Amino acid sequence: MAQERMDRDEFYALLAGKDEAALKKTLWTLYWKGARPVRERIEGLLGVVPPEAPPIDPQFVLRDVKYFAALVRSGAYLGGDRRVSPRERTRWRFIFRDLVKEARAALTSDDEESVRAGATALGIMVDLAQEMKRVDYFRSEDPVEAARFVVSDVVRAIWLRTRTVYGMEVFAQQGSAQLLKWESRYGWTRRGDGWVAERETSLAHVLAELLITPDMWDQFAQAYVEALNKSASSKSSRRVPKDLGEWHALLAERLAGSDHEGLLDQLPARSAQ
């Protein structure tokens, strides 16, 4: 049975018999051998100011993300490649999360070039997540779940920052093409359940939250139809009916009776099924 904690008087009475050197030794033992929360608590009581984290270099982050993606797609994380150590191979999901964290930090930078680098890096990670749903890049039954990567949250961050920094026109052009490429009717995990799946939402839902005025809907719809026409002859057009049905239903609801209702005639007829 665990001993009950001493009260303050008992504790002080016990310390009274120790000199300064003994007290320092006791505190040092507790600090050195204690768990991280204990060490941080002692540092806080002693007034230790933790060092500031070095600033993120968005260009370095983008470089690291590109290198990681190249390694992943080459099969290096499955084995037999000296560029990836055995430890890195088993800890791939933590590397993935760290890169996403750094890219999101880059996205919040003040200058446009840094924001662009952060958005590009995150876009590469979203591309990887889409591929991970069907390609075995890692030894994992559900790699997107293992990486704790919520695609819809990341895409929301990209789109919101793009709209804020570059304006609605750029957001509409880039976002419509990304919607065509990234939307997934049943999410981005393999199983469709678990921690990530519970937090995912469709990109159509994300857009519905970001397009807050009728003018925004009209502008995005026009850019989307242009992107749809450009992709009509590519393989991505095969995804339109099943993956973008929710988005097309939202467009039909928003554009019906408006000056841009004619855009609805350019949507695939099967998309609302």
C-alpha positions as CSV (number, residue, x, y, z in Angstrom):
1,M,0.0,0.0,0.0
2,A,1.4,3.4,-1.0
3,Q,2.4,5.7,1.8
4,E,0.2,8.8,2.2
5,R,1.8,12.2,1.3
6,M,3.4,14.2,4.1
7,D,1.8,17.5,5.0
8,R,3.8,20.7,4.8
9,D,4.9,20.7,8.5
10,E,6.1,17.1,8.3
11,F,8.0,17.9,5.1
12,Y,9.6,21.0,6.5
13,A,10.5,19.1,9.7
14,L,12.3,16.4,7.6
15,L,14.2,19.0,5.7
16,A,15.3,20.9,8.8
17,G,17.8,18.2,9.6
18,K,19.6,18.6,6.2
19,D,22.2,21.1,5.3
20,E,22.3,23.1,2.0
21,A,24.6,20.5,0.3
22,A,22.2,17.7,1.1
23,L,19.2,19.6,-0.1
24,K,21.0,20.4,-3.4
25,K,21.9,16.8,-3.8
26,T,18.3,15.7,-3.2
27,L,16.9,18.2,-5.6
28,W,19.5,17.3,-8.2
29,T,18.7,13.6,-8.0
30,L,15.0,14.3,-8.4
31,Y,15.7,16.6,-11.4
32,W,18.2,14.3,-13.2
33,K,16.4,11.1,-12.7
34,G,12.8,12.4,-12.8
35,A,10.4,12.3,-15.8
36,R,10.2,15.2,-18.2
37,P,7.2,16.9,-16.4
38,V,9.1,16.8,-13.1
39,R,12.2,18.4,-14.7
40,E,10.1,21.1,-16.3
41,R,8.3,21.8,-13.0
42,I,11.6,22.2,-11.2
43,E,13.0,24.4,-13.9
44,G,9.9,26.5,-13.7
45,L,10.2,26.9,-9.9
46,L,13.9,27.9,-10.3
47,G,13.0,30.5,-12.9
48,V,14.7,28.8,-15.9
49,V,13.6,30.4,-19.2
50,P,13.4,27.7,-21.9
51,P,15.3,28.6,-25.1
52,E,13.3,29.8,-28.0
53,A,12.9,27.4,-30.8
54,P,14.9,28.5,-33.9
55,P,12.8,30.1,-36.6
56,I,11.4,28.0,-39.4
57,D,13.1,28.4,-42.8
58,P,10.2,27.8,-45.2
59,Q,12.5,27.0,-48.1
60,F,14.4,24.4,-46.1
61,V,11.1,22.9,-45.0
62,L,10.0,22.6,-48.7
63,R,13.3,21.0,-49.6
64,D,13.0,18.5,-46.8
65,V,9.4,17.7,-47.8
66,K,10.4,17.1,-51.4
67,Y,13.2,14.9,-50.3
68,F,11.0,12.9,-48.0
69,A,8.4,12.5,-50.7
70,A,11.0,11.3,-53.2
71,L,12.3,8.7,-50.7
72,V,8.8,7.5,-49.9
73,R,7.8,7.1,-53.6
74,S,11.0,5.2,-54.3
75,G,10.1,2.6,-51.7
76,A,13.0,3.5,-49.4
77,Y,10.8,3.2,-46.3
78,L,10.0,-0.4,-47.1
79,G,13.6,-1.5,-46.8
80,G,16.7,-2.2,-48.8
81,D,17.7,1.4,-49.1
82,R,20.7,2.9,-47.2
83,R,19.3,6.4,-47.5
84,V,16.8,5.5,-44.8
85,S,18.0,3.9,-41.5
86,P,16.2,1.1,-39.8
87,R,15.2,3.5,-37.0
88,E,13.8,6.1,-39.5
89,R,11.9,3.3,-41.2
90,T,10.1,2.4,-38.0
91,R,9.5,6.0,-37.0
92,W,8.3,7.2,-40.4
93,R,5.0,8.5,-39.0
94,F,6.8,10.8,-36.6
95,I,8.9,12.2,-39.4
96,F,5.7,12.7,-41.4
97,R,4.1,14.6,-38.5
98,D,7.1,16.7,-37.9
99,L,7.3,17.8,-41.6
100,V,3.6,18.6,-41.6
101,K,4.1,20.7,-38.4
102,E,7.0,22.6,-39.9
103,A,5.1,23.2,-43.2
104,R,2.1,24.5,-41.3
105,A,4.4,26.9,-39.4
106,A,5.8,28.1,-42.7
107,L,2.3,28.7,-44.0
108,T,1.8,31.3,-41.2
109,S,4.9,33.3,-42.3
110,D,4.5,37.0,-43.1
111,D,6.0,37.2,-46.6
112,E,4.3,35.7,-49.7
113,E,7.3,33.5,-50.8
114,S,7.3,31.8,-47.4
115,V,3.6,31.2,-47.5
116,R,3.9,29.8,-51.0
117,A,6.7,27.4,-49.8
118,G,4.5,26.3,-46.9
119,A,1.5,25.8,-49.0
120,T,3.5,23.8,-51.6
121,A,5.0,21.6,-48.9
122,L,1.6,20.9,-47.4
123,G,0.2,20.1,-50.9
124,I,3.0,17.5,-51.4
125,M,2.0,15.9,-48.1
126,V,-1.6,15.8,-49.2
127,D,-0.6,14.2,-52.5
128,L,1.3,11.6,-50.5
129,A,-1.7,10.9,-48.3
130,Q,-3.9,10.3,-51.3
131,E,-1.3,7.9,-52.7
132,M,-0.9,6.2,-49.3
133,K,-4.5,5.1,-49.4
134,R,-3.8,2.7,-52.2
135,V,0.0,2.3,-52.4
136,D,2.1,0.5,-49.8
137,Y,4.8,3.0,-49.1
138,F,5.2,2.0,-45.5
139,R,4.6,-1.1,-43.4
140,S,1.3,0.0,-42.1
141,E,-2.3,-1.3,-42.5
142,D,-3.6,2.3,-42.6
143,P,-0.7,4.8,-43.0
144,V,-2.9,7.9,-43.0
145,E,-4.4,6.8,-39.7
146,A,-1.0,6.0,-38.3
147,A,0.4,9.4,-39.3
148,R,-2.6,11.2,-37.7
149,F,-3.0,13.2,-40.9
150,V,-6.4,14.9,-41.2
151,V,-6.4,15.9,-44.9
152,S,-9.4,18.2,-44.7
153,D,-7.8,20.2,-41.8
154,V,-4.6,20.7,-43.7
155,V,-6.4,21.7,-46.9
156,R,-8.6,24.2,-44.9
157,A,-5.4,25.8,-43.6
158,I,-3.9,26.0,-47.2
159,W,-7.1,27.5,-48.6
160,L,-7.7,30.0,-45.8
161,R,-4.1,31.3,-45.9
162,T,-4.2,31.5,-49.7
163,R,-7.3,33.5,-49.7
164,T,-6.0,35.8,-47.0
165,V,-2.6,36.4,-48.5
166,Y,-3.3,36.3,-52.3
167,G,-6.9,37.2,-52.5
168,M,-10.1,35.5,-53.8
169,E,-9.0,35.2,-57.4
170,V,-5.9,33.2,-56.7
171,F,-7.7,31.1,-54.1
172,A,-10.5,30.3,-56.6
173,Q,-8.0,29.3,-59.3
174,Q,-5.7,27.2,-57.1
175,G,-8.5,25.9,-54.9
176,S,-10.7,24.6,-57.7
177,A,-7.8,22.7,-59.2
178,Q,-6.9,21.3,-55.8
179,L,-10.5,20.3,-55.1
180,L,-10.6,18.3,-58.3
181,K,-7.3,16.5,-57.4
182,W,-7.9,16.0,-53.6
183,E,-11.5,15.5,-52.9
184,S,-12.3,12.0,-51.7
185,R,-15.9,10.8,-51.2
186,Y,-15.1,8.4,-48.5
187,G,-12.2,10.1,-46.8
188,W,-8.5,9.5,-47.0
189,T,-7.9,6.5,-44.7
190,R,-8.1,2.9,-45.9
191,R,-10.6,1.7,-43.3
192,G,-12.8,4.7,-43.0
193,D,-12.8,4.6,-39.2
194,G,-10.6,5.5,-36.4
195,W,-9.0,8.7,-35.0
196,V,-8.5,10.4,-38.3
197,A,-11.8,9.4,-39.9
198,E,-13.7,10.9,-37.0
199,R,-12.1,14.2,-37.6
200,E,-12.2,14.3,-41.4
201,T,-14.8,16.2,-43.4
202,S,-15.3,16.5,-47.2
203,L,-13.5,19.3,-49.0
204,A,-16.9,20.4,-50.3
205,H,-17.9,21.1,-46.6
206,V,-14.6,23.0,-46.1
207,L,-15.4,25.2,-49.1
208,A,-18.9,25.8,-47.9
209,E,-17.4,27.3,-44.8
210,L,-14.9,29.5,-46.6
211,L,-17.2,30.9,-49.3
212,I,-19.1,33.3,-47.1
213,T,-20.7,35.6,-49.7
214,P,-22.6,35.1,-53.0
215,D,-19.8,36.8,-54.9
216,M,-17.3,34.3,-53.5
217,W,-19.5,31.4,-54.6
218,D,-19.9,32.9,-58.1
219,Q,-16.2,33.5,-58.5
220,F,-15.2,30.1,-57.2
221,A,-17.8,28.4,-59.4
222,Q,-16.5,30.0,-62.5
223,A,-12.9,29.0,-61.7
224,Y,-14.1,25.5,-60.9
225,V,-15.9,25.0,-64.2
226,E,-12.7,26.3,-66.0
227,A,-10.6,23.8,-64.1
228,L,-13.2,21.0,-64.8
229,N,-13.0,21.7,-68.5
230,K,-9.2,21.6,-68.5
231,S,-9.3,18.2,-66.8
232,A,-12.0,16.8,-69.0
233,S,-9.5,14.9,-71.2
234,S,-7.3,13.7,-68.3
235,K,-7.6,10.7,-66.1
236,S,-8.7,12.8,-63.2
237,S,-12.0,13.4,-64.9
238,R,-13.0,9.8,-64.1
239,R,-13.1,10.8,-60.4
240,V,-15.6,13.6,-60.9
241,P,-19.0,11.7,-60.7
242,K,-18.3,9.9,-57.4
243,D,-15.9,12.2,-55.6
244,L,-17.4,15.6,-56.4
245,G,-21.1,14.8,-56.1
246,E,-21.5,16.7,-52.8
247,W,-19.7,19.7,-54.2
248,H,-21.9,19.8,-57.3
249,A,-25.0,19.5,-55.2
250,L,-23.9,22.5,-53.2
251,L,-23.2,24.4,-56.4
252,A,-26.7,23.6,-57.6
253,E,-28.2,24.9,-54.4
254,R,-26.2,28.1,-54.4
255,L,-26.3,29.0,-58.1
256,A,-30.0,28.1,-58.8
257,G,-31.8,31.3,-59.8
258,S,-28.6,33.4,-59.9
259,D,-26.9,35.1,-62.8
260,H,-24.4,32.2,-63.0
261,E,-27.0,29.4,-63.0
262,G,-25.9,28.5,-66.6
263,L,-22.6,27.1,-65.1
264,L,-24.6,24.2,-63.8
265,D,-25.1,22.9,-67.3
266,Q,-21.4,22.3,-67.6
267,L,-21.3,19.9,-64.6
268,P,-21.3,16.1,-65.3
269,A,-24.8,14.8,-65.2
270,R,-23.9,11.8,-63.1
271,S,-22.1,13.8,-60.4
272,A,-25.3,14.3,-58.3
273,Q,-26.0,10.6,-58.1
